[in-house]
Amino acid sequence: MGAVELSLVRHGESMGNVAAAEAEAAQAEVIEVPVRDADVALSPGGQEQARALGALFASWAPEQVPDSVWSSPYKRALDTATIALDVAGLDPAVRVDERLRDRELGILDRLTTRGVQARYPEEAARRRWLGKFYHRPPGGESWVDLVLRVRSLMGDLDRVEDGRRVLVSCHDAMVLIFRYVCEGLTEADILDIARADPIRNVSLTRLQRPSGEGVWSCVEFNDVSHLQDQGAPVTKHPGDPHVRPS
């Protein structure tokens, strides 16, 4: 037996998301952020998105509200969860787990697509050849590495959260990898989803498994209606476009 529902939330728009969009628009090679990735804060819009999520939770019936919360240790994800819980008047313990952190990019960290091509052209070609699922930049991680993280985490989560509903505050790639692992998807399945419907900031994806065993079903994906209802900004910031092998 294990958890019966996962509410997967990508963090709110971050100052890193804003900086990346500005760098791409300026055709710059480097994304200018003043802190390491783990310490990047939410933008004002990201904070507004987190408050909108809290308003959604406040509207839910008791049997819908998450029983517990697991979060990435990265500031933008943890702050998204804590702001939402505060607005909703909820006070579950927040379990921080480093396996929920964002994908590590190694030598490509802080580089735009243009920057990768200019500074590491052979790595850019290797990334196009392998696709996002298997490409591991030197010093970084592939999506397969994230799969291993999620498989490990789910064993612990099911043991701790038997019969419970769990909110998971994490990152865009992690939301997709949870779907891959929990629904038993293929590489082609998840890459098609990633290309067709990039994960929006503070979107809600819900997986359910009423028995607490077996394969999960996705009952809601990448939903941002709560942001629209509250007049909060809807943002994508999809990141690296090279998802499929060439």
SETI-986469 format. One record per residue (C-alpha): z, x, y; residue in three letters; residue number from 1. Coordinates in pm, 1 decimal, always signed. Layout:
BEGIN
Z	X	Y	ALA	NUM
...
***
This chain:
BEGIN
+0.0	+0.0	+0.0	MET	1
-42.9	+102.6	+360.5	GLY	2
-125.9	-15.5	+712.0	ALA	3
-306.7	-348.8	+748.9	VAL	4
-464.8	-307.4	+1092.8	GLU	5
-576.2	-19.2	+1314.1	LEU	6
-646.5	-77.3	+1683.6	SER	7
-844.2	+229.5	+1787.2	LEU	8
-862.7	+302.5	+2159.8	VAL	9
-1052.6	+577.7	+2335.0	ARG	10
-854.7	+720.0	+2627.9	HIS	11
-929.2	+609.0	+2982.0	GLY	12
-1182.3	+784.5	+3199.1	GLU	13
-1049.5	+1135.4	+3260.6	SER	14
-1095.2	+1384.2	+3540.4	MET	15
-1286.7	+1588.2	+3281.1	GLY	16
-1525.4	+1295.5	+3225.2	ASN	17
-1581.6	+1274.3	+3600.8	VAL	18
-1634.6	+1649.8	+3630.4	ALA	19
-1881.5	+1648.6	+3339.9	ALA	20
-2085.4	+1368.2	+3497.5	ALA	21
-2091.0	+1555.9	+3828.0	GLU	22
-2199.9	+1878.0	+3656.8	ALA	23
-2482.9	+1703.2	+3472.9	GLU	24
-2598.3	+1533.4	+3793.8	ALA	25
-2599.1	+1869.9	+3973.6	ALA	26
-2780.6	+2034.8	+3681.1	GLN	27
-2494.3	+2284.6	+3660.6	ALA	28
-2422.4	+2497.7	+3356.1	GLU	29
-2042.0	+2477.6	+3370.5	VAL	30
-1807.2	+2178.6	+3397.9	ILE	31
-1546.7	+2266.6	+3659.2	GLU	32
-1203.4	+2157.8	+3538.3	VAL	33
-886.2	+2336.2	+3654.8	PRO	34
-681.4	+2294.9	+3336.3	VAL	35
-724.5	+2332.1	+2962.4	ARG	36
-863.5	+2033.1	+2774.1	ASP	37
-524.1	+1922.4	+2644.4	ALA	38
-391.1	+1885.7	+3001.5	ASP	39
-679.8	+1694.4	+3161.4	VAL	40
-541.2	+1384.1	+3333.8	ALA	41
-677.9	+1032.9	+3373.0	LEU	42
-891.2	+957.2	+3676.9	SER	43
-777.3	+671.2	+3902.5	PRO	44
-1034.5	+455.6	+3723.4	GLY	45
-892.1	+564.7	+3388.3	GLY	46
-544.2	+457.1	+3495.1	GLN	47
-684.3	+119.8	+3597.6	GLU	48
-849.7	+88.0	+3256.3	GLN	49
-518.4	+162.7	+3082.4	ALA	50
-344.6	-106.0	+3286.6	ARG	51
-615.0	-353.9	+3184.3	ALA	52
-546.9	-269.8	+2818.8	LEU	53
-180.1	-339.5	+2881.2	GLY	54
-266.8	-679.8	+3026.4	ALA	55
-461.2	-753.8	+2707.4	LEU	56
-162.4	-663.1	+2489.6	PHE	57
+62.3	-879.5	+2706.2	ALA	58
-164.1	-1178.6	+2632.5	SER	59
-150.8	-1132.2	+2255.0	TRP	60
+70.8	-1337.8	+2027.6	ALA	61
+355.7	-1148.9	+1856.0	PRO	62
+167.1	-1143.8	+1525.9	GLU	63
-122.2	-958.0	+1696.5	GLN	64
+71.7	-689.0	+1883.8	VAL	65
+77.8	-341.8	+1724.8	PRO	66
+401.2	-259.0	+1546.8	ASP	67
+372.0	+112.2	+1621.3	SER	68
+163.2	+364.8	+1811.8	VAL	69
+8.2	+696.8	+1708.4	TRP	70
-146.5	+912.8	+1977.9	SER	71
-337.2	+1231.7	+2033.5	SER	72
-115.1	+1487.0	+2211.4	PRO	73
-378.0	+1530.1	+2483.2	TYR	74
-250.2	+1401.0	+2816.5	LYS	75
-536.0	+1156.8	+2878.8	ARG	76
-479.8	+979.7	+2545.3	ALA	77
-100.9	+979.2	+2559.5	LEU	78
-100.9	+851.6	+2918.2	ASP	79
-345.5	+574.6	+2824.4	THR	80
-104.7	+452.2	+2556.8	ALA	81
+211.2	+480.7	+2766.5	THR	82
+59.0	+306.4	+3071.5	ILE	83
-71.2	+20.7	+2855.6	ALA	84
+259.7	-24.1	+2675.6	LEU	85
+451.7	-23.1	+3004.5	ASP	86
+226.5	-291.4	+3155.4	VAL	87
+258.9	-501.8	+2838.0	ALA	88
+637.4	-466.4	+2832.9	GLY	89
+627.1	-315.5	+2485.6	LEU	90
+849.0	-32.2	+2370.1	ASP	91
+744.8	+89.7	+2023.9	PRO	92
+803.1	+452.3	+1935.3	ALA	93
+493.1	+661.7	+2008.7	VAL	94
+420.8	+910.9	+1734.2	ARG	95
+220.5	+1209.5	+1863.3	VAL	96
+0.5	+1376.3	+1602.3	ASP	97
-216.5	+1680.2	+1672.7	GLU	98
-470.0	+1567.3	+1411.4	ARG	99
-578.2	+1300.2	+1662.2	LEU	100
-676.1	+1556.4	+1927.9	ARG	101
-1030.7	+1577.8	+2060.4	ASP	102
-1295.8	+1788.8	+1887.4	ARG	103
-1269.5	+2157.4	+1975.4	GLU	104
-1594.9	+2303.0	+2107.4	LEU	105
-1518.8	+2675.5	+2079.4	GLY	106
-1759.0	+2893.1	+2278.1	ILE	107
-1938.6	+2583.1	+2407.5	LEU	108
-1625.4	+2447.8	+2578.8	ASP	109
-1687.2	+2342.4	+2943.0	ARG	110
-2062.9	+2394.9	+2914.1	LEU	111
-2315.7	+2124.2	+2993.8	THR	112
-2621.3	+2074.8	+2774.2	THR	113
-2810.6	+2288.2	+3026.0	ARG	114
-2537.9	+2554.2	+3007.2	GLY	115
-2549.2	+2571.2	+2629.1	VAL	116
-2925.5	+2612.0	+2634.2	GLN	117
-2912.8	+2882.3	+2903.2	ALA	118
-2624.0	+3086.7	+2764.9	ARG	119
-2648.9	+3029.5	+2389.9	TYR	120
-3011.1	+2930.9	+2314.3	PRO	121
-2982.8	+3020.2	+1944.6	GLU	122
-2669.5	+2804.8	+1914.2	GLU	123
-2847.4	+2520.2	+2092.7	ALA	124
-3129.0	+2542.9	+1839.2	ALA	125
-2881.0	+2552.2	+1551.0	ARG	126
-2707.9	+2243.2	+1688.7	ARG	127
-3037.5	+2055.5	+1707.5	ARG	128
-3122.4	+2160.5	+1352.1	TRP	129
-2788.9	+2068.6	+1195.2	LEU	130
-2698.0	+1765.0	+1404.5	GLY	131
-2350.9	+1680.4	+1531.3	LYS	132
-2206.2	+1591.0	+1191.4	PHE	133
-2233.3	+1941.4	+1042.8	TYR	134
-2276.6	+2170.9	+1344.0	HIS	135
-1966.1	+2382.7	+1401.4	ARG	136
-1987.2	+2595.9	+1717.5	PRO	137
-1823.7	+2938.2	+1686.2	PRO	138
-1451.0	+2886.6	+1737.7	GLY	139
-1492.5	+2508.7	+1731.7	GLY	140
-1521.1	+2210.6	+1497.9	GLU	141
-1788.1	+1991.6	+1345.8	SER	142
-1749.1	+1618.4	+1287.8	TRP	143
-1686.1	+1703.9	+922.9	VAL	144
-1377.7	+1894.9	+1035.7	ASP	145
-1261.2	+1576.8	+1208.0	LEU	146
-1322.0	+1386.2	+884.5	VAL	147
-1082.3	+1620.1	+706.3	LEU	148
-824.1	+1566.2	+979.1	ARG	149
-849.0	+1186.3	+953.3	VAL	150
-832.6	+1185.6	+573.7	ARG	151
-512.6	+1389.8	+594.7	SER	152
-366.3	+1170.6	+868.3	LEU	153
-442.0	+844.5	+687.5	MET	154
-231.8	+954.2	+390.8	GLY	155
+69.1	+998.3	+619.0	ASP	156
-5.2	+687.9	+825.0	LEU	157
-25.4	+464.6	+517.6	ASP	158
+299.1	+607.6	+383.3	ARG	159
+486.5	+547.7	+709.9	VAL	160
+320.5	+224.9	+825.1	GLU	161
+315.4	+13.8	+508.7	ASP	162
+219.9	-344.6	+598.1	GLY	163
+211.5	-269.6	+972.0	ARG	164
-35.2	-292.6	+1260.7	ARG	165
-95.5	+41.6	+1431.6	VAL	166
-240.3	+129.4	+1771.5	LEU	167
-420.1	+467.0	+1770.6	VAL	168
-490.4	+626.3	+2110.1	SER	169
-745.5	+902.4	+2070.3	CYS	170
-1097.9	+1018.6	+2163.6	HIS	171
-1453.6	+892.3	+2126.3	ASP	172
-1550.5	+1107.7	+1827.2	ALA	173
-1223.4	+1022.0	+1654.2	MET	174
-1290.0	+647.3	+1682.8	VAL	175
-1622.0	+698.4	+1506.9	LEU	176
-1469.0	+922.6	+1241.5	ILE	177
-1202.9	+660.7	+1163.7	PHE	178
-1484.5	+415.1	+1099.3	ARG	179
-1664.0	+668.7	+879.7	TYR	180
-1353.2	+735.6	+668.1	VAL	181
-1202.5	+387.7	+654.6	CYS	182
-1526.0	+195.5	+593.4	GLU	183
-1684.7	+448.7	+359.6	GLY	184
-1989.9	+501.3	+581.7	LEU	185
-2259.7	+766.8	+539.8	THR	186
-2363.9	+1043.9	+778.3	GLU	187
-2671.8	+842.8	+875.8	ALA	188
-2462.1	+528.2	+932.7	ASP	189
-2218.9	+688.6	+1174.3	ILE	190
-2480.1	+891.6	+1362.3	LEU	191
-2688.8	+577.6	+1414.3	ASP	192
-2381.1	+398.6	+1551.2	ILE	193
-2300.5	+694.5	+1778.9	ALA	194
-2652.7	+703.0	+1917.2	ARG	195
-2689.3	+326.8	+1963.6	ALA	196
-2347.5	+241.9	+2105.6	ASP	197
-2152.2	+533.1	+2262.0	PRO	198
-1777.8	+472.9	+2272.3	ILE	199
-1663.6	+348.5	+2612.8	ARG	200
-1338.7	+449.7	+2777.2	ASN	201
-1048.2	+223.2	+2672.8	VAL	202
-1274.9	+25.4	+2444.9	SER	203
-1101.7	-145.0	+2153.7	LEU	204
-1214.3	-106.3	+1792.4	THR	205
-1015.6	-296.6	+1530.9	ARG	206
-1016.5	-227.0	+1158.0	LEU	207
-842.0	-462.0	+917.8	GLN	208
-731.5	-446.7	+555.6	ARG	209
-491.7	-737.2	+489.5	PRO	210
-392.9	-612.9	+143.6	SER	211
-299.0	-267.4	+271.7	GLY	212
-531.3	-116.7	+11.0	GLU	213
-897.7	-32.8	-34.7	GLY	214
-1185.4	-32.1	+212.0	VAL	215
-1133.0	-144.0	+570.5	TRP	216
-1348.1	-395.5	+760.7	SER	217
-1447.1	-349.6	+1124.3	CYS	218
-1374.1	-680.2	+1300.6	VAL	219
-1423.4	-555.7	+1658.1	GLU	220
-1611.7	-251.7	+1785.9	PHE	221
-1628.7	-80.6	+2123.3	ASN	222
-1512.9	-396.8	+2300.4	ASP	223
-1446.8	-372.0	+2675.2	VAL	224
-1413.8	-741.0	+2760.5	SER	225
-1050.7	-678.8	+2862.7	HIS	226
-1173.1	-434.1	+3128.5	LEU	227
-1426.2	-685.8	+3256.6	GLN	228
-1162.2	-961.3	+3260.6	ASP	229
-931.1	-747.9	+3475.0	GLN	230
-1204.0	-611.9	+3701.8	GLY	231
-1149.8	-256.4	+3576.0	ALA	232
-1443.4	-14.7	+3567.2	PRO	233
-1645.5	+11.6	+3246.9	VAL	234
-1742.6	+374.3	+3176.4	THR	235
-1919.4	+546.3	+2885.5	LYS	236
-1925.5	+924.6	+2935.6	HIS	237
-2094.8	+975.6	+2595.8	PRO	238
-2108.6	+1355.8	+2604.2	GLY	239
-2347.1	+1562.4	+2389.4	ASP	240
-2661.3	+1358.9	+2309.2	PRO	241
-2763.3	+1568.0	+2007.0	HIS	242
-2622.1	+1353.7	+1729.9	VAL	243
-2904.7	+1352.9	+1477.7	ARG	244
-3045.6	+1663.7	+1307.3	PRO	245
-3395.5	+1743.9	+1428.7	SER	246
***
